[in-house]
């Protein structure tokens, strides 16, 4: 009977806790920091939020005094980890809002007086260093320095085991600190064999070439990490797990346990895009045609203003693991201002020079048929696209840090006019920076130009209208209809035509509200011209707006509402854009 009463009492106790009022969420208004530090205040608010969320999950409501003590301790620890060892935290309970408020006086911030390395490894150069004498003392930066030194050792030395720790000694009299990095490296090693499990029919020699690891190479953990990325890049595997084992002679055998993806997949979709209207697409993909990850993809899509079909063959590790050969054929019908058709066939070789640098060389043929006032005009062209890309962005579908730069030159030769050339050039730059408050500032700059004239022996008649630049739409200049912004030049009917120069700048402020939702404010500006000097002339258009993002596992779904600031008679008061993925 006693056990029954005891169980009942425990259940009532738990139920009582479960009905306790939750701790109120913290905001910036609850913590005052003197002198004011925006990012530090954000970190302090998040520390309180995390504590209250953890307490609320337990269903227990602590007393006011206990809550104040616990939160004060958290704030004090965080301040010390940022170098504010003399900070004073004063707390009081706001009865009206039913939550604590804090006044913080930061005081002096400790700085680094000396950095040294002790242990059985000393760096070869200064590339290991990310903090320096005179920097503010911060636990985050010291840990980042520790990890950077460890990666430095793994990238430049042949040790199977490497560890880096640190010691920090405070000098309270001078308000400084000395940082000592402790290194220990053991067991020199080199690579032995490379093997695979679960490949089932895929050529093993090809996979070894993809990894880039050869017998006798100096052992580096970074080479294994890069091999995993390269194996994923083939598109053949859904999972890659490396297993390493070192023998008594210092030889390291690496086994990659892989899980294959399906060889063939079919995809289909239907939906509405703000610029192309309702449409549907269907695709088929074969990931491994001949046992070396050669892929074939077929795609067809139908929209109100554009219909297309394409076939693409990709050969990875073409003579070298850093090379990727692709051959793309496409046929497209356009129905915008007038009807036109385009067929292209292009072979290109992309070379991954490093983790950040990419070069691409290509050659192709295109035919463009355009409907004009006097019938159809046909252009047959040989194209030679050349491109360099620099890319440090880790998440291509939702970038929040890093930069991208692109430089492209494409000579185009008119077969029907003695191979008279014109040249297309593109310069692009993107930058992404995210604050500690999950607010991302994203910027994109782009300049495109078409060059022709007496020097090249060509004229504007050698350039199809389809090649000329326009602006307006969800990826170029929001607030204006798709490709509605032309140059100041007009055709024989007085209608504006595309230009040979285009300048675009897109700026977005992206705020992540939670795991699923985010909001965006943006300002786009751009111009289309016919001469380089037009950049200094009137005719710039800009638009502003707000957007909502719903984040899926693959990419965010975006909805933007944009208002044209340089409204023309035919422009609406606003335009709505819906698509998959960020604007850039």
Secondary structure as a PSIPRED ss2 file (coil, helix, strand):
# PSIPRED VFORMAT (PSIPRED V4.0)

   1 X C   1.000  0.000  0.000
   2 X H   0.000  1.000  0.000
   3 X H   0.000  1.000  0.000
   4 X H   0.000  1.000  0.000
   5 X H   0.000  1.000  0.000
   6 X H   0.000  1.000  0.000
   7 X H   0.000  1.000  0.000
   8 X H   0.000  1.000  0.000
   9 X H   0.000  1.000  0.000
  10 X H   0.000  1.000  0.000
  11 X H   0.000  1.000  0.000
  12 X H   0.000  1.000  0.000
  13 X H   0.000  1.000  0.000
  14 X H   0.000  1.000  0.000
  15 X H   0.000  1.000  0.000
  16 X H   0.000  1.000  0.000
  17 X H   0.000  1.000  0.000
  18 X H   0.000  1.000  0.000
  19 X C   1.000  0.000  0.000
  20 X C   1.000  0.000  0.000
  21 X C   1.000  0.000  0.000
  22 X C   1.000  0.000  0.000
  23 X C   1.000  0.000  0.000
  24 X C   1.000  0.000  0.000
  25 X C   1.000  0.000  0.000
  26 X C   1.000  0.000  0.000
  27 X C   1.000  0.000  0.000
  28 X H   0.000  1.000  0.000
  29 X H   0.000  1.000  0.000
  30 X H   0.000  1.000  0.000
  31 X E   0.000  0.000  1.000
  32 X E   0.000  0.000  1.000
  33 X E   0.000  0.000  1.000
  34 X E   0.000  0.000  1.000
  35 X C   1.000  0.000  0.000
  36 X C   1.000  0.000  0.000
  37 X C   1.000  0.000  0.000
  38 X H   0.000  1.000  0.000
  39 X H   0.000  1.000  0.000
  40 X H   0.000  1.000  0.000
  41 X H   0.000  1.000  0.000
  42 X H   0.000  1.000  0.000
  43 X H   0.000  1.000  0.000
  44 X H   0.000  1.000  0.000
  45 X H   0.000  1.000  0.000
  46 X H   0.000  1.000  0.000
  47 X H   0.000  1.000  0.000
  48 X H   0.000  1.000  0.000
  49 X H   0.000  1.000  0.000
  50 X H   0.000  1.000  0.000
  51 X H   0.000  1.000  0.000
  52 X H   0.000  1.000  0.000
  53 X H   0.000  1.000  0.000
  54 X H   0.000  1.000  0.000
  55 X H   0.000  1.000  0.000
  56 X H   0.000  1.000  0.000
  57 X H   0.000  1.000  0.000
  58 X H   0.000  1.000  0.000
  59 X C   1.000  0.000  0.000
  60 X C   1.000  0.000  0.000
  61 X C   1.000  0.000  0.000
  62 X C   1.000  0.000  0.000
  63 X C   1.000  0.000  0.000
  64 X H   0.000  1.000  0.000
  65 X H   0.000  1.000  0.000
  66 X H   0.000  1.000  0.000
  67 X H   0.000  1.000  0.000
  68 X H   0.000  1.000  0.000
  69 X H   0.000  1.000  0.000
  70 X H   0.000  1.000  0.000
  71 X H   0.000  1.000  0.000
  72 X H   0.000  1.000  0.000
  73 X H   0.000  1.000  0.000
  74 X H   0.000  1.000  0.000
  75 X H   0.000  1.000  0.000
  76 X H   0.000  1.000  0.000
  77 X H   0.000  1.000  0.000
  78 X H   0.000  1.000  0.000
  79 X H   0.000  1.000  0.000
  80 X H   0.000  1.000  0.000
  81 X H   0.000  1.000  0.000
  82 X C   1.000  0.000  0.000
  83 X C   1.000  0.000  0.000
  84 X C   1.000  0.000  0.000
  85 X C   1.000  0.000  0.000
  86 X C   1.000  0.000  0.000
  87 X C   1.000  0.000  0.000
  88 X E   0.000  0.000  1.000
  89 X E   0.000  0.000  1.000
  90 X E   0.000  0.000  1.000
  91 X E   0.000  0.000  1.000
  92 X E   0.000  0.000  1.000
  93 X E   0.000  0.000  1.000
  94 X E   0.000  0.000  1.000
  95 X C   1.000  0.000  0.000
  96 X C   1.000  0.000  0.000
  97 X C   1.000  0.000  0.000
  98 X C   1.000  0.000  0.000
  99 X E   0.000  0.000  1.000
 100 X E   0.000  0.000  1.000
 101 X E   0.000  0.000  1.000
 102 X E   0.000  0.000  1.000
 103 X E   0.000  0.000  1.000
 104 X E   0.000  0.000  1.000
 105 X E   0.000  0.000  1.000
 106 X C   1.000  0.000  0.000
 107 X C   1.000  0.000  0.000
 108 X C   1.000  0.000  0.000
 109 X C   1.000  0.000  0.000
 110 X C   1.000  0.000  0.000
 111 X E   0.000  0.000  1.000
 112 X E   0.000  0.000  1.000
 113 X E   0.000  0.000  1.000
 114 X E   0.000  0.000  1.000
 115 X E   0.000  0.000  1.000
 116 X E   0.000  0.000  1.000
 117 X E   0.000  0.000  1.000
 118 X E   0.000  0.000  1.000
 119 X E   0.000  0.000  1.000
 120 X C   1.000  0.000  0.000
 121 X C   1.000  0.000  0.000
 122 X C   1.000  0.000  0.000
 123 X C   1.000  0.000  0.000
 124 X C   1.000  0.000  0.000
 125 X C   1.000  0.000  0.000
 126 X C   1.000  0.000  0.000
 127 X C   1.000  0.000  0.000
 128 X C   1.000  0.000  0.000
 129 X C   1.000  0.000  0.000
 130 X C   1.000  0.000  0.000
 131 X C   1.000  0.000  0.000
 132 X C   1.000  0.000  0.000
 133 X C   1.000  0.000  0.000
 134 X C   1.000  0.000  0.000
 135 X C   1.000  0.000  0.000
 136 X E   0.000  0.000  1.000
 137 X C   1.000  0.000  0.000
 138 X C   1.000  0.000  0.000
 139 X H   0.000  1.000  0.000
 140 X H   0.000  1.000  0.000
 141 X H   0.000  1.000  0.000
 142 X H   0.000  1.000  0.000
 143 X H   0.000  1.000  0.000
 144 X H   0.000  1.000  0.000
 145 X H   0.000  1.000  0.000
 146 X H   0.000  1.000  0.000
 147 X H   0.000  1.000  0.000
 148 X H   0.000  1.000  0.000
 149 X H   0.000  1.000  0.000
 150 X H   0.000  1.000  0.000
 151 X H   0.000  1.000  0.000
 152 X H   0.000  1.000  0.000
 153 X H   0.000  1.000  0.000
 154 X H   0.000  1.000  0.000
 155 X H   0.000  1.000  0.000
 156 X H   0.000  1.000  0.000
 157 X C   1.000  0.000  0.000
 158 X C   1.000  0.000  0.000
 159 X E   0.000  0.000  1.000
 160 X E   0.000  0.000  1.000
 161 X E   0.000  0.000  1.000
 162 X E   0.000  0.000  1.000
 163 X E   0.000  0.000  1.000
 164 X E   0.000  0.000  1.000
 165 X E   0.000  0.000  1.000
 166 X E   0.000  0.000  1.000
 167 X E   0.000  0.000  1.000
 168 X E   0.000  0.000  1.000
 169 X E   0.000  0.000  1.000
 170 X E   0.000  0.000  1.000
 171 X E   0.000  0.000  1.000
 172 X C   1.000  0.000  0.000
 173 X C   1.000  0.000  0.000
 174 X C   1.000  0.000  0.000
 175 X C   1.000  0.000  0.000
 176 X E   0.000  0.000  1.000
 177 X E   0.000  0.000  1.000
 178 X E   0.000  0.000  1.000
 179 X E   0.000  0.000  1.000
 180 X E   0.000  0.000  1.000
 181 X E   0.000  0.000  1.000
 182 X E   0.000  0.000  1.000
 183 X E   0.000  0.000  1.000
 184 X E   0.000  0.000  1.000
 185 X E   0.000  0.000  1.000
 186 X E   0.000  0.000  1.000
 187 X E   0.000  0.000  1.000
 188 X E   0.000  0.000  1.000
 189 X C   1.000  0.000  0.000
 190 X E   0.000  0.000  1.000
 191 X E   0.000  0.000  1.000
 192 X E   0.000  0.000  1.000
 193 X E   0.000  0.000  1.000
 194 X E   0.000  0.000  1.000
 195 X E   0.000  0.000  1.000
 196 X E   0.000  0.000  1.000
 197 X E   0.000  0.000  1.000
 198 X C   1.000  0.000  0.000
 199 X C   1.000  0.000  0.000
 200 X C   1.000  0.000  0.000
 201 X C   1.000  0.000  0.000
 202 X C   1.000  0.000  0.000
 203 X C   1.000  0.000  0.000
 204 X H   0.000  1.000  0.000
 205 X H   0.000  1.000  0.000
 206 X H   0.000  1.000  0.000
 207 X H   0.000  1.000  0.000
 208 X H   0.000  1.000  0.000
 209 X H   0.000  1.000  0.000
 210 X H   0.000  1.000  0.000
 211 X H   0.000  1.000  0.000
 212 X C   1.000  0.000  0.000
 213 X C   1.000  0.000  0.000
 214 X C   1.000  0.000  0.000
 215 X C   1.000  0.000  0.000
 216 X C   1.000  0.000  0.000
 217 X C   1.000  0.000  0.000
 218 X E   0.000  0.000  1.000
 219 X C   1.000  0.000  0.000
 220 X C   1.000  0.000  0.000
 221 X H   0.000  1.000  0.000
 222 X H   0.000  1.000  0.000
 223 X H   0.000  1.000  0.000
 224 X H   0.000  1.000  0.000
 225 X H   0.000  1.000  0.000
 226 X H   0.000  1.000  0.000
 227 X H   0.000  1.000  0.000
 228 X H   0.000  1.000  0.000
 229 X H   0.000  1.000  0.000
 230 X H   0.000  1.000  0.000
 231 X H   0.000  1.000  0.000
 232 X H   0.000  1.000  0.000
 233 X H   0.000  1.000  0.000
 234 X C   1.000  0.000  0.000
 235 X C   1.000  0.000  0.000
 236 X C   1.000  0.000  0.000
 237 X E   0.000  0.000  1.000
 238 X E   0.000  0.000  1.000
 239 X E   0.000  0.000  1.000
 240 X E   0.000  0.000  1.000
 241 X E   0.000  0.000  1.000
 242 X E   0.000  0.000  1.000
 243 X E   0.000  0.000  1.000
 244 X E   0.000  0.000  1.000
 245 X E   0.000  0.000  1.000
 246 X E   0.000  0.000  1.000
 247 X C   1.000  0.000  0.000
 248 X C   1.000  0.000  0.000
 249 X C   1.000  0.000  0.000
 250 X C   1.000  0.000  0.000
 251 X E   0.000  0.000  1.000
 252 X E   0.000  0.000  1.000
 253 X E   0.000  0.000  1.000
 254 X E   0.000  0.000  1.000
 255 X E   0.000  0.000  1.000
 256 X E   0.000  0.000  1.000
 257 X E   0.000  0.000  1.000
 258 X E   0.000  0.000  1.000
 259 X E   0.000  0.000  1.000
 260 X E   0.000  0.000  1.000
 261 X C   1.000  0.000  0.000
 262 X C   1.000  0.000  0.000
 263 X C   1.000  0.000  0.000
 264 X E   0.000  0.000  1.000
 265 X E   0.000  0.000  1.000
 266 X E   0.000  0.000  1.000
 267 X E   0.000  0.000  1.000
 268 X E   0.000  0.000  1.000
 269 X E   0.000  0.000  1.000
 270 X E   0.000  0.000  1.000
 271 X E   0.000  0.000  1.000
 272 X E   0.000  0.000  1.000
 273 X E   0.000  0.000  1.000
 274 X C   1.000  0.000  0.000
 275 X C   1.000  0.000  0.000
 276 X C   1.000  0.000  0.000
 277 X E   0.000  0.000  1.000
 278 X E   0.000  0.000  1.000
 279 X E   0.000  0.000  1.000
 280 X E   0.000  0.000  1.000
 281 X E   0.000  0.000  1.000
 282 X E   0.000  0.000  1.000
 283 X E   0.000  0.000  1.000
 284 X E   0.000  0.000  1.000
 285 X E   0.000  0.000  1.000
 286 X E   0.000  0.000  1.000
 287 X C   1.000  0.000  0.000
 288 X C   1.000  0.000  0.000
 289 X C   1.000  0.000  0.000
 290 X C   1.000  0.000  0.000
 291 X C   1.000  0.000  0.000
 292 X C   1.000  0.000  0.000
 293 X C   1.000  0.000  0.000
 294 X C   1.000  0.000  0.000
 295 X E   0.000  0.000  1.000
 296 X E   0.000  0.000  1.000
 297 X E   0.000  0.000  1.000
 298 X E   0.000  0.000  1.000
 299 X E   0.000  0.000  1.000
 300 X E   0.000  0.000  1.000
 301 X E   0.000  0.000  1.000
 302 X E   0.000  0.000  1.000
 303 X E   0.000  0.000  1.000
 304 X C   1.000  0.000  0.000
 305 X C   1.000  0.000  0.000
 306 X E   0.000  0.000  1.000
 307 X E   0.000  0.000  1.000
 308 X E   0.000  0.000  1.000
 309 X E   0.000  0.000  1.000
 310 X E   0.000  0.000  1.000
 311 X E   0.000  0.000  1.000
 312 X E   0.000  0.000  1.000
 313 X E   0.000  0.000  1.000
 314 X E   0.000  0.000  1.000
 315 X E   0.000  0.000  1.000
 316 X E   0.000  0.000  1.000
 317 X C   1.000  0.000  0.000
 318 X C   1.000  0.000  0.000
 319 X C   1.000  0.000  0.000
 320 X C   1.000  0.000  0.000
 321 X C   1.000  0.000  0.000
 322 X C   1.000  0.000  0.000
 323 X E   0.000  0.000  1.000
 324 X E   0.000  0.000  1.000
 325 X E   0.000  0.000  1.000
 326 X E   0.000  0.000  1.000
 327 X E   0.000  0.000  1.000
 328 X E   0.000  0.000  1.000
 329 X E   0.000  0.000  1.000
 330 X E   0.000  0.000  1.000
 331 X E   0.000  0.000  1.000
 332 X E   0.000  0.000  1.000
 333 X E   0.000  0.000  1.000
 334 X E   0.000  0.000  1.000
 335 X E   0.000  0.000  1.000
 336 X C   1.000  0.000  0.000
 337 X C   1.000  0.000  0.000
 338 X C   1.000  0.000  0.000
 339 X E   0.000  0.000  1.000
 340 X E   0.000  0.000  1.000
 341 X E   0.000  0.000  1.000
 342 X E   0.000  0.000  1.000
 343 X E   0.000  0.000  1.000
 344 X E   0.000  0.000  1.000
 345 X E   0.000  0.000  1.000
 346 X E   0.000  0.000  1.000
 347 X E   0.000  0.000  1.000
 348 X E   0.000  0.000  1.000
 349 X E   0.000  0.000  1.000
 350 X E   0.000  0.000  1.000
 351 X E   0.000  0.000  1.000
 352 X E   0.000  0.000  1.000
 353 X C   1.000  0.000  0.000
 354 X C   1.000  0.000  0.000
 355 X C   1.000  0.000  0.000
 356 X C   1.000  0.000  0.000
 357 X E   0.000  0.000  1.000
 358 X E   0.000  0.000  1.000
 359 X E   0.000  0.000  1.000
 360 X E   0.000  0.000  1.000
 361 X E   0.000  0.000  1.000
 362 X E   0.000  0.000  1.000
 363 X E   0.000  0.000  1.000
 364 X E   0.000  0.000  1.000
 365 X E   0.000  0.000  1.000
 366 X E   0.000  0.000  1.000
 367 X E   0.000  0.000  1.000
 368 X E   0.000  0.000  1.000
 369 X E   0.000  0.000  1.000
 370 X E   0.000  0.000  1.000
 371 X E   0.000  0.000  1.000
 372 X E   0.000  0.000  1.000
 373 X C   1.000  0.000  0.000
 374 X C   1.000  0.000  0.000
 375 X E   0.000  0.000  1.000
 376 X E   0.000  0.000  1.000
 377 X E   0.000  0.000  1.000
 378 X E   0.000  0.000  1.000
 379 X E   0.000  0.000  1.000
 380 X E   0.000  0.000  1.000
 381 X E   0.000  0.000  1.000
 382 X E   0.000  0.000  1.000
 383 X E   0.000  0.000  1.000
 384 X E   0.000  0.000  1.000
 385 X E   0.000  0.000  1.000
 386 X E   0.000  0.000  1.000
 387 X E   0.000  0.000  1.000
 388 X E   0.000  0.000  1.000
 389 X E   0.000  0.000  1.000
 390 X E   0.000  0.000  1.000
 391 X E   0.000  0.000  1.000
 392 X C   1.000  0.000  0.000
 393 X C   1.000  0.000  0.000
 394 X C   1.000  0.000  0.000
 395 X C   1.000  0.000  0.000
 396 X C   1.000  0.000  0.000
 397 X C   1.000  0.000  0.000
 398 X C   1.000  0.000  0.000
 399 X C   1.000  0.000  0.000
 400 X C   1.000  0.000  0.000
 401 X C   1.000  0.000  0.000
 402 X E   0.000  0.000  1.000
 403 X E   0.000  0.000  1.000
 404 X E   0.000  0.000  1.000
 405 X E   0.000  0.000  1.000
 406 X E   0.000  0.000  1.000
 407 X E   0.000  0.000  1.000
 408 X E   0.000  0.000  1.000
 409 X E   0.000  0.000  1.000
 410 X E   0.000  0.000  1.000
 411 X E   0.000  0.000  1.000
 412 X E   0.000  0.000  1.000
 413 X E   0.000  0.000  1.000
 414 X E   0.000  0.000  1.000
 415 X H   0.000  1.000  0.000
 416 X H   0.000  1.000  0.000
 417 X H   0.000  1.000  0.000
 418 X C   1.000  0.000  0.000
 419 X C   1.000  0.000  0.000
 420 X E   0.000  0.000  1.000
 421 X E   0.000  0.000  1.000
 422 X E   0.000  0.000  1.000
 423 X E   0.000  0.000  1.000
 424 X E   0.000  0.000  1.000
 425 X E   0.000  0.000  1.000
 426 X E   0.000  0.000  1.000
 427 X E   0.000  0.000  1.000
 428 X E   0.000  0.000  1.000
 429 X E   0.000  0.000  1.000
 430 X E   0.000  0.000  1.000
 431 X E   0.000  0.000  1.000
 432 X E   0.000  0.000  1.000
 433 X E   0.000  0.000  1.000
 434 X E   0.000  0.000  1.000
 435 X C   1.000  0.000  0.000
 436 X C   1.000  0.000  0.000
 437 X C   1.000  0.000  0.000
 438 X C   1.000  0.000  0.000
 439 X E   0.000  0.000  1.000
 440 X E   0.000  0.000  1.000
 441 X E   0.000  0.000  1.000
 442 X E   0.000  0.000  1.000
 443 X E   0.000  0.000  1.000
 444 X E   0.000  0.000  1.000
 445 X E   0.000  0.000  1.000
 446 X E   0.000  0.000  1.000
 447 X E   0.000  0.000  1.000
 448 X E   0.000  0.000  1.000
 449 X E   0.000  0.000  1.000
 450 X E   0.000  0.000  1.000
 451 X E   0.000  0.000  1.000
 452 X C   1.000  0.000  0.000
 453 X C   1.000  0.000  0.000
 454 X C   1.000  0.000  0.000
 455 X C   1.000  0.000  0.000
 456 X C   1.000  0.000  0.000
 457 X C   1.000  0.000  0.000
 458 X C   1.000  0.000  0.000
 459 X C   1.000  0.000  0.000
 460 X H   0.000  1.000  0.000
 461 X H   0.000  1.000  0.000
 462 X H   0.000  1.000  0.000
 463 X C   1.000  0.000  0.000
 464 X C   1.000  0.000  0.000
 465 X H   0.000  1.000  0.000
 466 X H   0.000  1.000  0.000
 467 X H   0.000  1.000  0.000
 468 X C   1.000  0.000  0.000
 469 X E   0.000  0.000  1.000
 470 X C   1.000  0.000  0.000
 471 X E   0.000  0.000  1.000
 472 X C   1.000  0.000  0.000
 473 X E   0.000  0.000  1.000
 474 X C   1.000  0.000  0.000
 475 X C   1.000  0.000  0.000
 476 X C   1.000  0.000  0.000
 477 X E   0.000  0.000  1.000
 478 X C   1.000  0.000  0.000
 479 X C   1.000  0.000  0.000
 480 X C   1.000  0.000  0.000
 481 X C   1.000  0.000  0.000
 482 X C   1.000  0.000  0.000
 483 X C   1.000  0.000  0.000
 484 X C   1.000  0.000  0.000
 485 X E   0.000  0.000  1.000
 486 X C   1.000  0.000  0.000
 487 X C   1.000  0.000  0.000
 488 X C   1.000  0.000  0.000
 489 X C   1.000  0.000  0.000
 490 X E   0.000  0.000  1.000
 491 X C   1.000  0.000  0.000
 492 X C   1.000  0.000  0.000
 493 X C   1.000  0.000  0.000
 494 X C   1.000  0.000  0.000
 495 X C   1.000  0.000  0.000
 496 X E   0.000  0.000  1.000
 497 X C   1.000  0.000  0.000
 498 X C   1.000  0.000  0.000
 499 X E   0.000  0.000  1.000
 500 X C   1.000  0.000  0.000
 501 X E   0.000  0.000  1.000
 502 X E   0.000  0.000  1.000
 503 X E   0.000  0.000  1.000
 504 X E   0.000  0.000  1.000
 505 X E   0.000  0.000  1.000
 506 X E   0.000  0.000  1.000
 507 X E   0.000  0.000  1.000
 508 X E   0.000  0.000  1.000
 509 X E   0.000  0.000  1.000
 510 X E   0.000  0.000  1.000
 511 X E   0.000  0.000  1.000
 512 X E   0.000  0.000  1.000
 513 X C   1.000  0.000  0.000
 514 X C   1.000  0.000  0.000
 515 X C   1.000  0.000  0.000
 516 X C   1.000  0.000  0.000
 517 X E   0.000  0.000  1.000
 518 X E   0.000  0.000  1.000
 519 X E   0.000  0.000  1.000
 520 X E   0.000  0.000  1.000
 521 X E   0.000  0.000  1.000
 522 X E   0.000  0.000  1.000
 523 X E   0.000  0.000  1.000
 524 X E   0.000  0.000  1.000
 525 X E   0.000  0.000  1.000
 526 X E   0.000  0.000  1.000
 527 X E   0.000  0.000  1.000
 528 X E   0.000  0.000  1.000
 529 X E   0.000  0.000  1.000
 530 X C   1.000  0.000  0.000
 531 X C   1.000  0.000  0.000
 532 X H   0.000  1.000  0.000
 533 X H   0.000  1.000  0.000
 534 X H   0.000  1.000  0.000
 535 X H   0.000  1.000  0.000
 536 X H   0.000  1.000  0.000
 537 X C   1.000  0.000  0.000
 538 X C   1.000  0.000  0.000
 539 X C   1.000  0.000  0.000
 540 X C   1.000  0.000  0.000
 541 X E   0.000  0.000  1.000
 542 X E   0.000  0.000  1.000
 543 X E   0.000  0.000  1.000
 544 X E   0.000  0.000  1.000
 545 X E   0.000  0.000  1.000
 546 X E   0.000  0.000  1.000
 547 X E   0.000  0.000  1.000
 548 X E   0.000  0.000  1.000
 549 X E   0.000  0.000  1.000
 550 X E   0.000  0.000  1.000
 551 X E   0.000  0.000  1.000
 552 X C   1.000  0.000  0.000
 553 X C   1.000  0.000  0.000
 554 X C   1.000  0.000  0.000
 555 X C   1.000  0.000  0.000
 556 X E   0.000  0.000  1.000
 557 X E   0.000  0.000  1.000
 558 X E   0.000  0.000  1.000
 559 X E   0.000  0.000  1.000
 560 X E   0.000  0.000  1.000
 561 X E   0.000  0.000  1.000
 562 X E   0.000  0.000  1.000
 563 X E   0.000  0.000  1.000
 564 X E   0.000  0.000  1.000
 565 X C   1.000  0.000  0.000
 566 X C   1.000  0.000  0.000
 567 X C   1.000  0.000  0.000
 568 X C   1.000  0.000  0.000
 569 X C   1.000  0.000  0.000
 570 X C   1.000  0.000  0.000
 571 X C   1.000  0.000  0.000
 572 X C   1.000  0.000  0.000
 573 X C   1.000  0.000  0.000
 574 X C   1.000  0.000  0.000
 575 X E   0.000  0.000  1.000
 576 X E   0.000  0.000  1.000
 577 X E   0.000  0.000  1.000
 578 X E   0.000  0.000  1.000
 579 X E   0.000  0.000  1.000
 580 X E   0.000  0.000  1.000
 581 X C   1.000  0.000  0.000
 582 X C   1.000  0.000  0.000
 583 X C   1.000  0.000  0.000
 584 X C   1.000  0.000  0.000
